[in-house]
Amino acid sequence: MSFRSIVSRLTLLLVFLAGLAFQPQSVVLAAANLTITPLTWNVVGLDSNNVSVGPNNFPVGARVCYSGDATATSV
């Protein structure tokens, strides 16, 4: 290996490590205190029946409750 090759590899490694170290910071918001309770069968999907003969919809119900003290927006 030549000196130039070693220097170029070390430079590339330093640039890569600097890119990992100096990531831009972003705002992190806390998740809302939501609980999800299934109301129907806890299975999503249809069985192997022929869709043109049998049912082609499988309704799924769930209750979503918020247990926090502040207003939950964008839910």
Kinemage of the C-alpha trace (Angstrom):
@kinemage 1
@onewidth
@group {chain A} dominant
@subgroup {mainchain}
@vectorlist {calphas} color= white
{ca met a 1} P 0.000 0.000 0.000
{ca ser a 2} L 1.293 3.408 -0.850
{ca phe a 3} L 1.364 6.389 1.474
{ca arg a 4} L -1.206 8.218 -0.675
{ca ser a 5} L -3.640 5.284 -0.427
{ca ile a 6} L -3.313 5.121 3.358
{ca val a 7} L -3.832 8.876 3.708
{ca ser a 8} L -6.897 8.824 1.461
{ca arg a 9} L -8.427 5.943 3.424
{ca leu a 10} L -7.777 7.648 6.753
{ca thr a 11} L -9.263 10.890 5.417
{ca leu a 12} L -12.355 9.048 4.237
{ca leu a 13} L -12.663 7.337 7.621
{ca leu a 14} L -12.367 10.662 9.469
{ca val a 15} L -15.005 12.278 7.247
{ca phe a 16} L -17.321 9.334 7.857
{ca leu a 17} L -16.827 9.461 11.640
{ca ala a 18} L -17.337 13.238 11.670
{ca gly a 19} L -20.587 12.742 9.765
{ca leu a 20} L -21.751 10.286 12.416
{ca ala a 21} L -20.723 12.562 15.281
{ca phe a 22} L -22.327 15.764 13.993
{ca gln a 23} L -25.850 14.678 13.093
{ca pro a 24} L -28.429 17.475 12.947
{ca gln a 25} L -30.622 17.712 16.023
{ca ser a 26} L -34.379 17.441 15.671
{ca val a 27} L -37.288 18.132 17.975
{ca val a 28} L -38.730 15.043 19.631
{ca leu a 29} L -42.243 15.268 20.971
{ca ala a 30} L -43.587 12.904 23.592
{ca ala a 31} L -46.136 10.383 22.433
{ca ala a 32} L -49.671 10.675 23.727
{ca asn a 33} L -50.853 8.242 26.403
{ca leu a 34} L -53.149 6.195 24.195
{ca thr a 35} L -54.522 2.754 24.938
{ca ile a 36} L -56.040 0.654 22.165
{ca thr a 37} L -58.462 -2.126 23.075
{ca pro a 38} L -59.818 -4.492 20.401
{ca leu a 39} L -63.620 -4.760 20.377
{ca thr a 40} L -63.970 -7.534 17.799
{ca trp a 41} L -62.023 -10.717 17.176
{ca asn a 42} L -58.309 -10.100 17.441
{ca val a 43} L -57.730 -11.542 13.942
{ca val a 44} L -57.309 -9.334 10.883
{ca gly a 45} L -58.028 -10.907 7.516
{ca leu a 46} L -60.437 -13.182 5.735
{ca asp a 47} L -60.466 -16.934 5.665
{ca ser a 48} L -59.902 -18.940 2.495
{ca asn a 49} L -63.467 -18.644 1.206
{ca asn a 50} L -64.128 -17.562 -2.348
{ca val a 51} L -64.633 -13.782 -2.275
{ca ser a 52} L -67.257 -13.846 -5.015
{ca val a 53} L -69.339 -16.344 -3.004
{ca gly a 54} L -68.699 -15.418 0.626
{ca pro a 55} L -68.058 -12.220 2.546
{ca asn a 56} L -65.405 -9.876 1.226
{ca asn a 57} L -65.290 -7.503 4.204
{ca phe a 58} L -63.853 -8.214 7.613
{ca pro a 59} L -64.811 -5.455 10.068
{ca val a 60} L -62.385 -4.706 12.860
{ca gly a 61} L -63.308 -2.548 15.840
{ca ala a 62} L -61.086 -0.911 18.412
{ca arg a 63} L -61.557 1.554 21.234
{ca val a 64} L -58.878 4.244 21.585
{ca cys a 65} L -58.715 5.987 24.961
{ca tyr a 66} L -56.508 8.875 26.023
{ca ser a 67} L -55.327 8.832 29.637
{ca gly a 68} L -53.286 12.040 29.724
{ca asp a 69} L -54.104 15.302 31.462
{ca ala a 70} L -53.432 17.609 28.486
{ca thr a 71} L -55.395 17.911 25.262
{ca ala a 72} L -54.352 15.364 22.629
{ca thr a 73} L -54.173 17.028 19.222
{ca ser a 74} L -53.507 15.486 15.806
{ca val a 75} L -54.692 12.052 16.872
